[in-house]
Structures are given as C-alpha cells and as structure tokens.
C-alpha cells in the first residue's frame, strides 16, 4: 500500500518536473503522439526508479 502511494506521488511530481523540458525540439514535425508517448514512458521510468530508491532507503533506515 505504501509503495502504491509512493508511485502515485512520484509520478505526479515527475510529470510536474518534466513540464520544464522542451521535448518538442527533439522530435520531427507532426510527431505529437510519439512525443507524448516518450514523455509518458520517461515519466513512468523515472517515477519507478525514484519510488524504488525511496522505498528501499526507508526500509534500510527502518523508518517504515
């Protein structure tokens, strides 16, 4: 349950943080769906890594 909440919080935070990036300059013209897919995949990957790091860190420190 705790890990699920961490996933949701970090996904929201990651999407918020990635809004500062201009990924449209990397992609070709009229490739909106591909850019959105990469944006979502990157956000999910980053949130997965951050969540697992935080969860393992809290378990090792015996905070949870």
N, CA, C, O and CB atoms as a CASP TS submission, in Angstrom:
PFRMAT TS
TARGET T0000
AUTHOR 0000-0000-0000
METHOD Language model
MODEL 1
PARENT N/A
ATOM      1  N   UNK     1       0.820  -1.197   0.000  1.00  0.00           N
ATOM      2  CA  UNK     1       0.000   0.000   0.000  1.00  0.00           C
ATOM      3  C   UNK     1       0.860   1.256   0.000  1.00  0.00           C
ATOM      4  O   UNK     1       0.570   2.219  -0.710  1.00  0.00           O
ATOM      5  CB  UNK     1      -0.931   0.001   1.200  1.00  0.00           C
ATOM      6  N   UNK     2       1.911   1.238   0.796  1.00  0.00           N
ATOM      7  CA  UNK     2       2.793   2.402   0.883  1.00  0.00           C
ATOM      8  C   UNK     2       3.503   2.627  -0.441  1.00  0.00           C
ATOM      9  O   UNK     2       3.672   3.763  -0.884  1.00  0.00           O
ATOM     10  CB  UNK     2       3.819   2.226   2.015  1.00  0.00           C
ATOM     11  N   UNK     3       3.915   1.541  -1.064  1.00  0.00           N
ATOM     12  CA  UNK     3       4.623   1.657  -2.336  1.00  0.00           C
ATOM     13  C   UNK     3       3.709   2.217  -3.426  1.00  0.00           C
ATOM     14  O   UNK     3       4.164   2.985  -4.273  1.00  0.00           O
ATOM     15  CB  UNK     3       5.178   0.292  -2.762  1.00  0.00           C
ATOM     16  N   UNK     4       2.452   1.850  -3.418  1.00  0.00           N
ATOM     17  CA  UNK     4       1.496   2.371  -4.396  1.00  0.00           C
ATOM     18  C   UNK     4       1.312   3.869  -4.233  1.00  0.00           C
ATOM     19  O   UNK     4       1.263   4.605  -5.219  1.00  0.00           O
ATOM     20  CB  UNK     4       0.150   1.661  -4.261  1.00  0.00           C
ATOM     21  N   UNK     5       1.210   4.318  -3.001  1.00  0.00           N
ATOM     22  CA  UNK     5       1.083   5.754  -2.740  1.00  0.00           C
ATOM     23  C   UNK     5       2.340   6.487  -3.192  1.00  0.00           C
ATOM     24  O   UNK     5       2.263   7.575  -3.761  1.00  0.00           O
ATOM     25  CB  UNK     5       0.820   6.017  -1.241  1.00  0.00           C
ATOM     26  N   UNK     6       3.499   5.882  -2.934  1.00  0.00           N
ATOM     27  CA  UNK     6       4.755   6.486  -3.390  1.00  0.00           C
ATOM     28  C   UNK     6       4.810   6.578  -4.906  1.00  0.00           C
ATOM     29  O   UNK     6       5.281   7.576  -5.450  1.00  0.00           O
ATOM     30  CB  UNK     6       5.948   5.685  -2.876  1.00  0.00           C
ATOM     31  N   UNK     7       4.327   5.532  -5.603  1.00  0.00           N
ATOM     32  CA  UNK     7       4.282   5.560  -7.069  1.00  0.00           C
ATOM     33  C   UNK     7       3.434   6.726  -7.571  1.00  0.00           C
ATOM     34  O   UNK     7       3.839   7.451  -8.480  1.00  0.00           O
ATOM     35  CB  UNK     7       3.728   4.234  -7.615  1.00  0.00           C
ATOM     36  N   UNK     8       2.284   6.897  -6.990  1.00  0.00           N
ATOM     37  CA  UNK     8       1.382   7.967  -7.433  1.00  0.00           C
ATOM     38  C   UNK     8       1.994   9.339  -7.169  1.00  0.00           C
ATOM     39  O   UNK     8       1.958  10.216  -8.031  1.00  0.00           O
ATOM     40  CB  UNK     8       0.020   7.852  -6.727  1.00  0.00           C
ATOM     41  N   UNK     9       2.551   9.520  -5.981  1.00  0.00           N
ATOM     42  CA  UNK     9       3.145  10.816  -5.631  1.00  0.00           C
ATOM     43  C   UNK     9       4.331  11.137  -6.527  1.00  0.00           C
ATOM     44  O   UNK     9       4.451  12.257  -7.023  1.00  0.00           O
ATOM     45  CB  UNK     9       3.582  10.826  -4.163  1.00  0.00           C
ATOM     46  N   UNK    10       5.215  10.151  -6.738  1.00  0.00           N
ATOM     47  CA  UNK    10       6.393  10.423  -7.569  1.00  0.00           C
ATOM     48  C   UNK    10       6.028  10.593  -9.039  1.00  0.00           C
ATOM     49  O   UNK    10       6.695  11.345  -9.750  1.00  0.00           O
ATOM     50  CB  UNK    10       7.410   9.299  -7.421  1.00  0.00           C
ATOM     51  N   UNK    11       4.982   9.910  -9.513  1.00  0.00           N
ATOM     52  CA  UNK    11       4.560  10.099 -10.904  1.00  0.00           C
ATOM     53  C   UNK    11       4.040  11.517 -11.116  1.00  0.00           C
ATOM     54  O   UNK    11       4.372  12.166 -12.108  1.00  0.00           O
ATOM     55  CB  UNK    11       3.476   9.070 -11.290  1.00  0.00           C
ATOM     56  N   UNK    12       3.228  11.990 -10.186  1.00  0.00           N
ATOM     57  CA  UNK    12       2.723  13.362 -10.281  1.00  0.00           C
ATOM     58  C   UNK    12       3.864  14.361 -10.213  1.00  0.00           C
ATOM     59  O   UNK    12       3.899  15.318 -10.987  1.00  0.00           O
ATOM     60  CB  UNK    12       1.710  13.645  -9.167  1.00  0.00           C
ATOM     61  N   UNK    13       4.793  14.150  -9.298  1.00  0.00           N
ATOM     62  CA  UNK    13       5.936  15.048  -9.161  1.00  0.00           C
ATOM     63  C   UNK    13       6.828  15.008 -10.396  1.00  0.00           C
ATOM     64  O   UNK    13       7.325  16.044 -10.836  1.00  0.00           O
ATOM     65  CB  UNK    13       6.746  14.688  -7.923  1.00  0.00           C
ATOM     66  N   UNK    14       7.033  13.821 -10.954  1.00  0.00           N
ATOM     67  CA  UNK    14       7.875  13.684 -12.145  1.00  0.00           C
ATOM     68  C   UNK    14       7.253  14.383 -13.347  1.00  0.00           C
ATOM     69  O   UNK    14       7.952  15.066 -14.095  1.00  0.00           O
ATOM     70  CB  UNK    14       8.108  12.207 -12.465  1.00  0.00           C
ATOM     71  N   UNK    15       5.950  14.218 -13.539  1.00  0.00           N
ATOM     72  CA  UNK    15       5.277  14.894 -14.647  1.00  0.00           C
ATOM     73  C   UNK    15       5.354  16.405 -14.471  1.00  0.00           C
ATOM     74  O   UNK    15       5.572  17.141 -15.433  1.00  0.00           O
ATOM     75  CB  UNK    15       3.809  14.441 -14.748  1.00  0.00           C
ATOM     76  N   UNK    16       5.173  16.860 -13.237  1.00  0.00           N
ATOM     77  CA  UNK    16       5.286  18.299 -12.957  1.00  0.00           C
ATOM     78  C   UNK    16       6.698  18.803 -13.272  1.00  0.00           C
ATOM     79  O   UNK    16       6.860  19.868 -13.867  1.00  0.00           O
ATOM     80  CB  UNK    16       4.935  18.593 -11.476  1.00  0.00           C
ATOM     81  N   UNK    17       7.709  18.044 -12.878  1.00  0.00           N
ATOM     82  CA  UNK    17       9.092  18.451 -13.108  1.00  0.00           C
ATOM     83  C   UNK    17       9.458  18.405 -14.590  1.00  0.00           C
ATOM     84  O   UNK    17      10.230  19.241 -15.061  1.00  0.00           O
ATOM     85  CB  UNK    17      10.039  17.561 -12.313  1.00  0.00           C
ATOM     86  N   UNK    18       8.916  17.447 -15.323  1.00  0.00           N
ATOM     87  CA  UNK    18       9.246  17.310 -16.740  1.00  0.00           C
ATOM     88  C   UNK    18       8.562  18.359 -17.611  1.00  0.00           C
ATOM     89  O   UNK    18       8.924  18.527 -18.775  1.00  0.00           O
ATOM     90  CB  UNK    18       8.868  15.933 -17.221  1.00  0.00           C
ATOM     91  N   UNK    19       7.576  19.067 -17.058  1.00  0.00           N
ATOM     92  CA  UNK    19       6.937  20.133 -17.823  1.00  0.00           C
ATOM     93  C   UNK    19       7.915  21.256 -18.148  1.00  0.00           C
ATOM     94  O   UNK    19       7.664  22.053 -19.052  1.00  0.00           O
ATOM     95  CB  UNK    19       5.746  20.688 -17.056  1.00  0.00           C
ATOM     96  N   UNK    20       9.017  21.324 -17.425  1.00  0.00           N
ATOM     97  CA  UNK    20      10.042  22.321 -17.696  1.00  0.00           C
ATOM     98  C   UNK    20      10.913  21.980 -18.896  1.00  0.00           C
ATOM     99  O   UNK    20      11.650  22.834 -19.389  1.00  0.00           O
ATOM    100  CB  UNK    20      10.904  22.493 -16.493  1.00  0.00           C
ATOM    101  N   UNK    21      10.836  20.743 -19.368  1.00  0.00           N
ATOM    102  CA  UNK    21      11.619  20.323 -20.529  1.00  0.00           C
ATOM    103  C   UNK    21      10.870  20.623 -21.817  1.00  0.00           C
ATOM    104  O   UNK    21       9.642  20.554 -21.867  1.00  0.00           O
ATOM    105  CB  UNK    21      11.949  18.829 -20.446  1.00  0.00           C
ATOM    106  N   UNK    22      11.622  20.957 -22.855  1.00  0.00           N
ATOM    107  CA  UNK    22      11.010  21.173 -24.165  1.00  0.00           C
ATOM    108  C   UNK    22      11.425  20.020 -25.068  1.00  0.00           C
ATOM    109  O   UNK    22      12.394  20.114 -25.822  1.00  0.00           O
ATOM    110  CB  UNK    22      11.432  22.558 -24.780  1.00  0.00           C
ATOM    111  N   UNK    23      10.670  18.931 -24.974  1.00  0.00           N
ATOM    112  CA  UNK    23      10.991  17.744 -25.761  1.00  0.00           C
ATOM    113  C   UNK    23      10.566  17.869 -27.217  1.00  0.00           C
ATOM    114  O   UNK    23      10.977  17.063 -28.051  1.00  0.00           O
ATOM    115  CB  UNK    23      10.339  16.534 -25.150  1.00  0.00           C
ATOM    116  N   UNK    24       9.759  18.857 -27.529  1.00  0.00           N
ATOM    117  CA  UNK    24       9.288  19.015 -28.910  1.00  0.00           C
ATOM    118  C   UNK    24      10.415  19.369 -29.871  1.00  0.00           C
ATOM    119  O   UNK    24      10.309  19.100 -31.068  1.00  0.00           O
ATOM    120  CB  UNK    24       8.214  20.083 -28.974  1.00  0.00           C
ATOM    121  N   UNK    25      11.481  19.962 -29.373  1.00  0.00           N
ATOM    122  CA  UNK    25      12.611  20.299 -30.236  1.00  0.00           C
ATOM    123  C   UNK    25      13.371  19.056 -30.688  1.00  0.00           C
ATOM    124  O   UNK    25      14.071  19.089 -31.700  1.00  0.00           O
ATOM    125  CB  UNK    25      13.556  21.246 -29.514  1.00  0.00           C
ATOM    126  N   UNK    26      13.239  17.978 -29.953  1.00  0.00           N
ATOM    127  CA  UNK    26      13.950  16.742 -30.287  1.00  0.00           C
ATOM    128  C   UNK    26      13.239  15.985 -31.406  1.00  0.00           C
ATOM    129  O   UNK    26      13.885  15.335 -32.228  1.00  0.00           O
ATOM    130  CB  UNK    26      14.080  15.846 -29.046  1.00  0.00           C
ATOM    131  N   UNK    27      11.926  16.069 -31.436  1.00  0.00           N
ATOM    132  CA  UNK    27      11.134  15.276 -32.375  1.00  0.00           C
ATOM    133  C   UNK    27      10.891  16.015 -33.681  1.00  0.00           C
ATOM    134  O   UNK    27      10.993  17.240 -33.750  1.00  0.00           O
ATOM    135  CB  UNK    27       9.809  14.895 -31.749  1.00  0.00           C
ATOM    136  N   UNK    28      10.568  15.252 -34.706  1.00  0.00           N
ATOM    137  CA  UNK    28      10.245  15.812 -36.006  1.00  0.00           C
ATOM    138  C   UNK    28       8.895  16.519 -35.937  1.00  0.00           C
ATOM    139  O   UNK    28       8.133  16.351 -34.986  1.00  0.00           O
ATOM    140  CB  UNK    28      10.232  14.712 -37.088  1.00  0.00           C
ATOM    141  N   UNK    29       8.625  17.304 -36.954  1.00  0.00           N
ATOM    142  CA  UNK    29       7.338  17.993 -37.042  1.00  0.00           C
ATOM    143  C   UNK    29       6.201  16.978 -37.177  1.00  0.00           C
ATOM    144  O   UNK    29       6.376  15.916 -37.774  1.00  0.00           O
ATOM    145  CB  UNK    29       7.328  18.975 -38.237  1.00  0.00           C
ATOM    146  N   UNK    30       5.056  17.306 -36.628  1.00  0.00           N
ATOM    147  CA  UNK    30       3.837  16.495 -36.710  1.00  0.00           C
ATOM    148  C   UNK    30       3.996  15.100 -36.104  1.00  0.00           C
ATOM    149  O   UNK    30       3.344  14.156 -36.550  1.00  0.00           O
ATOM    150  CB  UNK    30       3.412  16.365 -38.150  1.00  0.00           C
ATOM    151  N   UNK    31       4.836  14.964 -35.115  1.00  0.00           N
ATOM    152  CA  UNK    31       5.010  13.698 -34.396  1.00  0.00           C
ATOM    153  C   UNK    31       4.564  13.879 -32.940  1.00  0.00           C
ATOM    154  O   UNK    31       5.303  13.570 -32.005  1.00  0.00           O
ATOM    155  CB  UNK    31       6.502  13.216 -34.464  1.00  0.00           C
ATOM    156  N   UNK    32       3.360  14.378 -32.774  1.00  0.00           N
ATOM    157  CA  UNK    32       2.847  14.724 -31.448  1.00  0.00           C
ATOM    158  C   UNK    32       2.618  13.475 -30.604  1.00  0.00           C
ATOM    159  O   UNK    32       2.977  13.451 -29.427  1.00  0.00           O
ATOM    160  CB  UNK    32       1.543  15.521 -31.570  1.00  0.00           C
ATOM    161  N   UNK    33       2.031  12.447 -31.186  1.00  0.00           N
ATOM    162  CA  UNK    33       1.714  11.245 -30.413  1.00  0.00           C
ATOM    163  C   UNK    33       2.971  10.506 -29.978  1.00  0.00           C
ATOM    164  O   UNK    33       3.019   9.967 -28.872  1.00  0.00           O
ATOM    165  CB  UNK    33       0.825  10.315 -31.226  1.00  0.00           C
ATOM    166  N   UNK    34       3.982  10.473 -30.826  1.00  0.00           N
ATOM    167  CA  UNK    34       5.231   9.841 -30.445  1.00  0.00           C
ATOM    168  C   UNK    34       5.915  10.624 -29.318  1.00  0.00           C
ATOM    169  O   UNK    34       6.488  10.028 -28.406  1.00  0.00           O
ATOM    170  CB  UNK    34       6.160   9.726 -31.660  1.00  0.00           C
ATOM    171  N   UNK    35       5.854  11.939 -29.381  1.00  0.00           N
ATOM    172  CA  UNK    35       6.454  12.772 -28.334  1.00  0.00           C
ATOM    173  C   UNK    35       5.730  12.566 -27.009  1.00  0.00           C
ATOM    174  O   UNK    35       6.366  12.476 -25.959  1.00  0.00           O
ATOM    175  CB  UNK    35       6.416  14.262 -28.734  1.00  0.00           C
ATOM    176  N   UNK    36       4.410  12.490 -27.057  1.00  0.00           N
ATOM    177  CA  UNK    36       3.640  12.259 -25.827  1.00  0.00           C
ATOM    178  C   UNK    36       3.928  10.878 -25.252  1.00  0.00           C
ATOM    179  O   UNK    36       4.005  10.719 -24.034  1.00  0.00           O
ATOM    180  CB  UNK    36       2.134  12.409 -26.099  1.00  0.00           C
ATOM    181  N   UNK    37       4.088   9.883 -26.110  1.00  0.00           N
ATOM    182  CA  UNK    37       4.382   8.529 -25.644  1.00  0.00           C
ATOM    183  C   UNK    37       5.737   8.481 -24.942  1.00  0.00           C
ATOM    184  O   UNK    37       5.867   7.896 -23.867  1.00  0.00           O
ATOM    185  CB  UNK    37       4.357   7.537 -26.822  1.00  0.00           C
ATOM    186  N   UNK    38       6.733   9.094 -25.549  1.00  0.00           N
ATOM    187  CA  UNK    38       8.062   9.135 -24.921  1.00  0.00           C
ATOM    188  C   UNK    38       8.012   9.898 -23.607  1.00  0.00           C
ATOM    189  O   UNK    38       8.646   9.496 -22.632  1.00  0.00           O
ATOM    190  CB  UNK    38       9.091   9.782 -25.867  1.00  0.00           C
ATOM    191  N   UNK    39       7.269  10.991 -23.573  1.00  0.00           N
ATOM    192  CA  UNK    39       7.115  11.796 -22.360  1.00  0.00           C
ATOM    193  C   UNK    39       6.515  10.948 -21.238  1.00  0.00           C
ATOM    194  O   UNK    39       6.999  10.980 -20.107  1.00  0.00           O
ATOM    195  CB  UNK    39       6.226  13.036 -22.636  1.00  0.00           C
ATOM    196  N   UNK    40       5.467  10.194 -21.549  1.00  0.00           N
ATOM    197  CA  UNK    40       4.820   9.351 -20.550  1.00  0.00           C
ATOM    198  C   UNK    40       5.728   8.210 -20.107  1.00  0.00           C
ATOM    199  O   UNK    40       5.801   7.900 -18.918  1.00  0.00           O
ATOM    200  CB  UNK    40       3.515   8.795 -21.098  1.00  0.00           C
ATOM    201  N   UNK    41       6.416   7.587 -21.050  1.00  0.00           N
ATOM    202  CA  UNK    41       7.313   6.482 -20.711  1.00  0.00           C
ATOM    203  C   UNK    41       8.457   6.976 -19.836  1.00  0.00           C
ATOM    204  O   UNK    41       8.813   6.316 -18.859  1.00  0.00           O
ATOM    205  CB  UNK    41       7.866   5.819 -21.987  1.00  0.00           C
ATOM    206  N   UNK    42       9.033   8.118 -20.167  1.00  0.00           N
ATOM    207  CA  UNK    42      10.099   8.680 -19.341  1.00  0.00           C
ATOM    208  C   UNK    42       9.607   9.014 -17.933  1.00  0.00           C
ATOM    209  O   UNK    42      10.302   8.745 -16.952  1.00  0.00           O
ATOM    210  CB  UNK    42      10.670   9.931 -20.002  1.00  0.00           C
ATOM    211  N   UNK    43       8.437   9.586 -17.833  1.00  0.00           N
ATOM    212  CA  UNK    43       7.877   9.923 -16.522  1.00  0.00           C
ATOM    213  C   UNK    43       7.646   8.662 -15.689  1.00  0.00           C
ATOM    214  O   UNK    43       7.927   8.648 -14.490  1.00  0.00           O
ATOM    215  CB  UNK    43       6.558  10.700 -16.685  1.00  0.00           C
ATOM    216  N   UNK    44       7.137   7.610 -16.320  1.00  0.00           N
ATOM    217  CA  UNK    44       6.890   6.365 -15.594  1.00  0.00           C
ATOM    218  C   UNK    44       8.202   5.705 -15.167  1.00  0.00           C
ATOM    219  O   UNK    44       8.297   5.180 -14.058  1.00  0.00           O
ATOM    220  CB  UNK    44       6.070   5.399 -16.457  1.00  0.00           C
ATOM    221  N   UNK    45       9.206   5.726 -16.031  1.00  0.00           N
ATOM    222  CA  UNK    45      10.506   5.136 -15.689  1.00  0.00           C
ATOM    223  C   UNK    45      11.174   5.881 -14.547  1.00  0.00           C
ATOM    224  O   UNK    45      11.692   5.266 -13.615  1.00  0.00           O
ATOM    225  CB  UNK    45      11.425   5.131 -16.907  1.00  0.00           C
ATOM    226  N   UNK    46      11.161   7.187 -14.618  1.00  0.00           N
ATOM    227  CA  UNK    46      11.783   7.983 -13.562  1.00  0.00           C
ATOM    228  C   UNK    46      11.048   7.788 -12.238  1.00  0.00           C
ATOM    229  O   UNK    46      11.682   7.650 -11.192  1.00  0.00           O
ATOM    230  CB  UNK    46      11.801   9.474 -13.949  1.00  0.00           C
ATOM    231  N   UNK    47       9.721   7.777 -12.277  1.00  0.00           N
ATOM    232  CA  UNK    47       8.974   7.593 -11.033  1.00  0.00           C
ATOM    233  C   UNK    47       9.187   6.192 -10.460  1.00  0.00           C
ATOM    234  O   UNK    47       9.223   6.024  -9.241  1.00  0.00           O
ATOM    235  CB  UNK    47       7.480   7.843 -11.269  1.00  0.00           C
ATOM    236  N   UNK    48       9.326   5.194 -11.317  1.00  0.00           N
ATOM    237  CA  UNK    48       9.617   3.831 -10.855  1.00  0.00           C
ATOM    238  C   UNK    48      10.957   3.782 -10.129  1.00  0.00           C
ATOM    239  O   UNK    48      11.060   3.210  -9.044  1.00  0.00           O
ATOM    240  CB  UNK    48       9.620   2.846 -12.040  1.00  0.00           C
ATOM    241  N   UNK    49      11.975   4.378 -10.725  1.00  0.00           N
ATOM    242  CA  UNK    49      13.299   4.378 -10.116  1.00  0.00           C
ATOM    243  C   UNK    49      13.325   5.149  -8.798  1.00  0.00           C
ATOM    244  O   UNK    49      13.917   4.695  -7.819  1.00  0.00           O
ATOM    245  CB  UNK    49      14.312   4.969 -11.078  1.00  0.00           C
ATOM    246  N   UNK    50      12.688   6.302  -8.777  1.00  0.00           N
ATOM    247  CA  UNK    50      12.665   7.116  -7.561  1.00  0.00           C
ATOM    248  C   UNK    50      11.889   6.410  -6.455  1.00  0.00           C
ATOM    249  O   UNK    50      12.318   6.412  -5.301  1.00  0.00           O
ATOM    250  CB  UNK    50      12.047   8.494  -7.844  1.00  0.00           C
ATOM    251  N   UNK    51      10.759   5.811  -6.792  1.00  0.00           N
ATOM    252  CA  UNK    51       9.952   5.105  -5.797  1.00  0.00           C
ATOM    253  C   UNK    51      10.717   3.935  -5.197  1.00  0.00           C
ATOM    254  O   UNK    51      10.726   3.758  -3.979  1.00  0.00           O
ATOM    255  CB  UNK    51       8.648   4.610  -6.421  1.00  0.00           C
ATOM    256  N   UNK    52      11.353   3.139  -6.037  1.00  0.00           N
ATOM    257  CA  UNK    52      12.115   2.009  -5.515  1.00  0.00           C
ATOM    258  C   UNK    52      13.289   2.464  -4.665  1.00  0.00           C
ATOM    259  O   UNK    52      13.598   1.834  -3.654  1.00  0.00           O
ATOM    260  CB  UNK    52      12.611   1.139  -6.653  1.00  0.00           C
ATOM    261  N   UNK    53      13.943   3.539  -5.055  1.00  0.00           N
ATOM    262  CA  UNK    53      15.038   4.067  -4.251  1.00  0.00           C
ATOM    263  C   UNK    53      14.533   4.525  -2.889  1.00  0.00           C
ATOM    264  O   UNK    53      15.108   4.171  -1.860  1.00  0.00           O
ATOM    265  CB  UNK    53      15.728   5.225  -4.979  1.00  0.00           C
ATOM    266  N   UNK    54      13.460   5.310  -2.881  1.00  0.00           N
ATOM    267  CA  UNK    54      12.928   5.827  -1.621  1.00  0.00           C
ATOM    268  C   UNK    54      12.441   4.694  -0.726  1.00  0.00           C
ATOM    269  O   UNK    54      12.700   4.704   0.478  1.00  0.00           O
ATOM    270  CB  UNK    54      11.787   6.814  -1.887  1.00  0.00           C
ATOM    271  N   UNK    55      11.744   3.725  -1.294  1.00  0.00           N
ATOM    272  CA  UNK    55      11.219   2.603  -0.509  1.00  0.00           C
ATOM    273  C   UNK    55      12.351   1.785   0.100  1.00  0.00           C
ATOM    274  O   UNK    55      12.312   1.456   1.286  1.00  0.00           O
ATOM    275  CB  UNK    55      10.331   1.703  -1.383  1.00  0.00           C
ATOM    276  N   UNK    56      13.357   1.456  -0.703  1.00  0.00           N
ATOM    277  CA  UNK    56      14.497   0.706  -0.186  1.00  0.00           C
ATOM    278  C   UNK    56      15.273   1.509   0.851  1.00  0.00           C
ATOM    279  O   UNK    56      15.746   0.963   1.848  1.00  0.00           O
ATOM    280  CB  UNK    56      15.421   0.300  -1.327  1.00  0.00           C
ATOM    281  N   UNK    57      15.397   2.796   0.611  1.00  0.00           N
ATOM    282  CA  UNK    57      16.097   3.652   1.571  1.00  0.00           C
ATOM    283  C   UNK    57      15.365   3.680   2.908  1.00  0.00           C
ATOM    284  O   UNK    57      15.987   3.569   3.964  1.00  0.00           O
ATOM    285  CB  UNK    57      16.238   5.078   1.016  1.00  0.00           C
ATOM    286  N   UNK    58      14.035   3.829   2.860  1.00  0.00           N
ATOM    287  CA  UNK    58      13.249   3.856   4.097  1.00  0.00           C
ATOM    288  C   UNK    58      13.298   2.506   4.813  1.00  0.00           C
ATOM    289  O   UNK    58      13.354   2.459   6.042  1.00  0.00           O
ATOM    290  CB  UNK    58      11.791   4.238   3.794  1.00  0.00           C
ATOM    291  N   UNK    59      13.277   1.420   4.060  1.00  0.00           N
ATOM    292  CA  UNK    59      13.362   0.097   4.692  1.00  0.00           C
ATOM    293  C   UNK    59      14.718  -0.127   5.340  1.00  0.00           C
ATOM    294  O   UNK    59      14.803  -0.681   6.436  1.00  0.00           O
ATOM    295  CB  UNK    59      13.093  -1.001   3.666  1.00  0.00           C
ATOM    296  N   UNK    60      15.779   0.301   4.666  1.00  0.00           N
ATOM    297  CA  UNK    60      17.111   0.122   5.226  1.00  0.00           C
ATOM    298  C   UNK    60      17.347   0.998   6.453  1.00  0.00           C
ATOM    299  O   UNK    60      18.103   0.633   7.353  1.00  0.00           O
ATOM    300  CB  UNK    60      18.152   0.421   4.177  1.00  0.00           C
ATOM    301  N   UNK    61      16.705   2.138   6.475  1.00  0.00           N
ATOM    302  CA  UNK    61      16.820   3.018   7.643  1.00  0.00           C
ATOM    303  C   UNK    61      15.794   2.680   8.712  1.00  0.00           C
ATOM    304  O   UNK    61      15.783   3.280   9.787  1.00  0.00           O
ATOM    305  CB  UNK    61      16.663   4.471   7.226  1.00  0.00           C
ATOM    306  N   UNK    62      14.932   1.714   8.410  1.00  0.00           N
ATOM    307  CA  UNK    62      13.881   1.255   9.311  1.00  0.00           C
ATOM    308  C   UNK    62      12.957   2.401   9.727  1.00  0.00           C
ATOM    309  O   UNK    62      12.551   2.505  10.884  1.00  0.00           O
ATOM    310  CB  UNK    62      14.497   0.606  10.548  1.00  0.00           C
ATOM    311  N   UNK    63      12.638   3.250   8.759  1.00  0.00           N
ATOM    312  CA  UNK    63      11.719   4.353   9.001  1.00  0.00           C
ATOM    313  C   UNK    63      10.282   3.890   8.845  1.00  0.00           C
ATOM    314  O   UNK    63       9.401   4.346   9.574  1.00  0.00           O
ATOM    315  CB  UNK    63      12.008   5.516   8.050  1.00  0.00           C
ATOM    316  N   UNK    64      10.034   2.987   7.902  1.00  0.00           N
ATOM    317  CA  UNK    64       8.675   2.495   7.660  1.00  0.00           C
ATOM    318  C   UNK    64       8.362   1.400   8.656  1.00  0.00           C
ATOM    319  O   UNK    64       7.266   0.841   8.634  1.00  0.00           O
ATOM    320  CB  UNK    64       8.512   1.974   6.207  1.00  0.00           C
TER
END
